[in-house]
């Protein structure tokens, strides 16, 4: 039996940070041994909020290089750019026409982002999860690894597939396969360095709130020096009164490879003055090999273009065949 397929993606907006790495990419690196992976840069999603045309392409390439630098292996994975495969936008349109408007108005992430944007909310932002459904369903993946915040979008994806199957398929012959969500454990969530109750995020206006994967050692040192802590001596996990303490210990735990019990014992009598340099060194050491590989990839002319060209070809072969299936079911004449 062939390997099961997974599909996931990240928006190429802003810098990728430790939260993206520990929450998503590192997880894919583990999964690629057992699954056939399709990983993409969601550059069409990136323009649902105001964006800068001058940086879009470069950011997209940067994310692709970081996937590779973090250990994604082209033997097991296909890496591609969403906008290079037109089937995404085409299927999204077909889906938009069978998706009730109120399903989209109910999406939590839309409501949150719309509030932040004020007057300037595009129809694209509302349609965002329909494009995501197209991203997913085109590849008929078995599982979709995402964070907790994407759960509702995956439910919508399944609802759209089920609705299409019900309205246009026949009993026992579904047109589209319903994928299973693969939601990461809460523990894998990396929180902001300036507020331990908020997720580490690309959209936080303060760069001090996150460690970017390409931050040089001095920047990492500066950010950890400045990060929020508390006045209590002795460090411990799981104290709801000390979210920053829990987050920083967790970062140390996952990046050092030690067990929770080991870290708890090692740090129970430490003050911040002792712990911060230890954490700084651990982060720098964990990111060094990724940064080195990133520089090598970026230094090799034409390499990334070649990877993305091959990725587009492999992705397109699957995507186009699914799109044809849907168009046929909807009654379109197909071009010869
Ligand atoms: N919305 C996802 C996020 O912000 C990114 C994304 C777009 C995605 N299309 C996808 C994730 C398809 C998984 C599958 O994280």
Boltz pocket constraint, residues with backbone or C-beta under 6 A from the ligand:
constraints:
  - pocket:
      binder: B
      contacts: [[A, 7], [A, 8], [A, 9], [A, 10], [A, 11], [A, 42], [A, 45], [A, 131], [A, 132], [A, 135], [A, 136], [A, 144], [A, 145], [A, 146], [A, 150]]
      max_distance: 6.0
